[in-house]
Amino acid sequence: MLLEINKLNTYYNRLHALWDVDMKVEEGSIVALIGSNGAGKSTLLKSIAGTVRPRSGQILYRGEPVCGLPASRIVTKGITLSPEGRQIFPRMTVRENLQMGGYTRKKDTLGASFDRVFELFPILKERAGQQAGTLSGGEQQMLAIGRALMSSPDMLMLDEPSLGLSPILTDTIFHLIEEIKRQGVTILLIEQNAFGALSIADYGYVLENGKISVEGTGQELLGNQKVYESYLGV
């Protein structure tokens, strides 16, 4: 098992955001995490990434505990997060943003990562010297994902990658996620577009009020009446 979470509890001061969360992510899979706004999805990814520290519970990555490690150390373990809202550096160039994604690696080792990102996102190669803030929304999302890939992760966490994008660009992002999986990267995906996420997911979890309420394969959740009524627009 690549990632295993046991009885995870995360708080914001007195607010209990995650309640005894159990989750597993198999290597080479796409795992989707769906739920309403405020359910705790982003908090879960931040807990894994080390930017929020859980109060109790266990996070194991390749069988080793990572809970409580500094975020930079977790990146070197092979976990990266592409955050909600992209959070690119708008006044820096595309290339400089990508370099920031490889900050834990030596500069002379980044060539292969640049090649990989530019192969996945040819538009970023064309715009390498352009200020990131002048890119379109879809291009900025590609940059955010590319930046996360620069550290050559084994597991990529994506927080709302289709947020604010047109249906056509959303389809493009989902196809790119599948291609990243084919390249051997495990994906943990948060998406408001539940149908799209579950359609490409090997496994999925529903998070409600900080607790896992339903889990199953992507196809099982698509066929689950409660999930269908609550999250698939019916």
C-alpha positions in Angstrom: 0.0 0.0 0.0 1.5 3.4 -1.0 -0.5 5.5 1.4 -2.4 4.4 4.5 -4.3 6.8 6.9 -5.6 5.5 10.2 -7.9 7.3 12.6 -6.7 10.8 11.5 -8.1 13.8 13.5 -7.3 17.3 12.5 -8.4 20.5 14.2 -8.4 24.2 13.5 -8.2 25.5 17.0 -11.4 24.0 18.5 -13.0 23.2 15.2 -12.8 19.4 14.7 -12.2 19.3 10.9 -11.4 15.6 10.3 -12.9 12.8 12.4 -11.1 9.4 12.6 -10.5 9.3 8.9 -9.3 6.0 7.4 -8.1 5.8 3.8 -5.9 3.8 1.6 -4.3 4.6 -1.7 -2.8 1.8 -3.8 0.3 2.5 -5.9 -0.5 3.3 -9.5 -4.1 4.2 -8.9 -6.3 7.2 -9.2 -8.3 7.8 -5.9 -11.0 10.4 -5.9 -12.2 12.2 -2.8 -15.6 14.0 -3.2 -17.8 15.9 -0.9 -19.5 19.2 -0.4 -17.7 22.5 0.4 -16.4 22.5 3.9 -16.4 18.7 4.3 -12.7 18.7 5.0 -11.3 17.5 1.7 -8.6 20.2 1.4 -7.7 19.7 5.1 -7.1 16.1 4.4 -4.7 16.8 1.6 -2.9 19.5 3.7 -2.6 17.0 6.5 -0.9 14.6 4.2 1.3 17.3 2.7 2.4 18.5 6.1 1.1 22.1 5.8 -1.5 21.3 8.5 -0.5 19.1 11.5 -3.1 16.5 12.7 -3.7 16.2 16.4 -3.9 12.4 16.4 -3.8 9.4 14.0 -1.3 8.0 11.6 -0.2 8.6 8.0 2.0 5.9 6.6 3.7 6.4 3.2 5.4 3.2 1.9 4.9 1.9 5.5 6.8 4.7 7.1 5.1 7.4 9.3 5.1 10.9 7.8 2.6 12.6 10.1 4.3 15.6 11.7 7.2 15.8 9.3 8.0 19.2 7.7 6.3 19.8 4.4 9.7 20.0 2.6 10.7 16.6 4.0 7.4 15.1 2.8 8.1 16.4 -0.7 11.4 14.6 -0.7 9.6 11.4 0.3 7.7 11.6 -3.1 4.4 13.4 -2.2 3.5 16.7 -3.8 0.3 18.9 -3.8 -1.1 21.0 -6.5 -3.3 23.3 -4.4 -6.8 24.7 -4.9 -6.7 28.0 -6.7 -3.4 27.2 -8.5 -1.4 29.6 -6.3 1.2 30.3 -9.0 3.6 33.2 -8.8 2.0 35.6 -11.2 5.0 37.9 -11.7 7.5 35.1 -12.3 7.9 33.4 -15.6 6.5 30.0 -16.4 10.0 28.6 -16.2 10.7 30.2 -12.9 7.4 28.8 -11.5 8.4 25.4 -12.6 11.9 25.8 -11.0 10.1 26.5 -7.7 8.5 23.1 -8.0 11.9 21.5 -8.1 13.3 23.4 -5.1 14.2 20.3 -3.2 16.3 18.9 -6.0 19.7 20.0 -7.4 19.4 22.3 -10.4 21.5 20.1 -12.6 18.9 17.3 -12.1 15.9 19.3 -13.3 16.4 18.9 -17.1 14.4 15.6 -17.3 11.6 17.1 -15.2 11.4 20.1 -17.6 11.3 17.8 -20.6 8.5 15.7 -19.0 6.4 18.8 -18.1 6.9 20.3 -21.6 5.9 17.0 -23.2 2.7 16.9 -21.2 1.9 20.6 -21.6 3.5 21.8 -24.9 1.9 25.2 -24.4 4.0 25.8 -21.3 7.2 25.3 -23.4 5.9 27.9 -25.8 5.2 30.3 -23.0 8.3 29.5 -20.9 9.5 33.1 -20.7 6.1 34.6 -20.2 4.8 36.0 -16.9 2.6 33.3 -15.3 -0.1 35.9 -14.4 -0.7 36.6 -18.1 -1.7 33.0 -18.9 -5.3 31.8 -19.3 -7.0 30.0 -16.5 -6.5 26.6 -18.2 -2.8 27.4 -18.8 -2.4 28.4 -15.2 -3.9 25.1 -14.1 -1.5 23.2 -16.3 1.4 25.3 -14.8 0.2 24.4 -11.3 0.2 20.7 -12.1 3.5 20.9 -14.0 5.1 22.7 -11.0 4.0 19.9 -8.7 5.5 17.3 -11.1 8.9 19.0 -11.1 9.9 17.2 -7.9 9.3 13.9 -9.7 6.7 12.6 -7.2 5.4 9.1 -6.8 2.1 10.5 -5.6 0.5 13.7 -6.9 -2.4 15.3 -4.9 -4.7 17.5 -7.0 -7.1 19.9 -5.2 -9.9 21.0 -7.6 -7.9 21.0 -10.8 -11.0 21.8 -12.9 -12.2 24.7 -10.8 -13.3 27.6 -12.9 -12.5 25.9 -16.2 -14.8 25.4 -19.2 -16.2 21.9 -19.9 -13.7 21.5 -22.8 -10.7 22.4 -20.6 -12.1 20.3 -17.8 -12.1 17.3 -20.2 -8.5 18.1 -21.2 -7.4 18.2 -17.5 -9.0 14.8 -16.8 -7.3 13.3 -19.9 -4.0 14.7 -18.7 -4.6 13.2 -15.2 -5.0 9.8 -16.8 -1.8 10.3 -18.8 0.1 11.2 -15.7 -1.2 8.0 -14.1 0.0 6.0 -17.2 3.4 7.5 -16.5 3.5 5.7 -13.2 2.3 8.5 -10.8 -0.3 7.7 -8.3 -3.1 10.4 -8.1 -5.2 11.5 -5.1 -7.8 13.8 -6.6 -10.3 16.2 -5.0 -13.0 17.4 -7.4 -16.3 19.2 -7.2 -17.0 17.6 -10.6 -17.8 14.3 -9.0 -19.0 12.5 -12.2 -15.7 13.3 -14.0 -13.6 12.4 -11.0 -15.3 9.1 -10.4 -15.3 8.2 -14.1 -11.5 8.1 -14.1 -11.0 6.9 -10.5 -10.0 3.3 -9.6 -11.4 4.0 -6.1 -13.3 6.8 -4.3 -14.3 8.1 -1.0 -17.1 10.5 0.1 -16.2 12.9 2.9 -19.1 14.4 4.8 -18.7 16.7 7.8 -15.1 15.5 8.3 -16.0 11.8 8.2 -15.7 9.1 5.5 -19.4 8.2 4.8 -19.1 6.0 1.7 -16.3 4.3 -0.2 -15.9 2.0 -3.2 -14.6 1.7 -6.7 -15.3 4.7 -9.0 -18.0 2.7 -10.8 -19.6 1.5 -7.5 -19.9 5.1 -6.3 -21.3 6.2 -9.7 -24.0 3.6 -9.2 -24.7 4.4 -5.5 -28.1 6.0 -5.2 -27.1 8.3 -2.3 -24.0 9.5 -4.0 -25.9 10.0 -7.2 -28.6 12.1 -5.6 -26.1 14.1 -3.4 -23.2 14.8 -5.8 -24.1 14.0 -9.4 -26.6 16.8 -10.0 -29.9 15.0 -9.5 
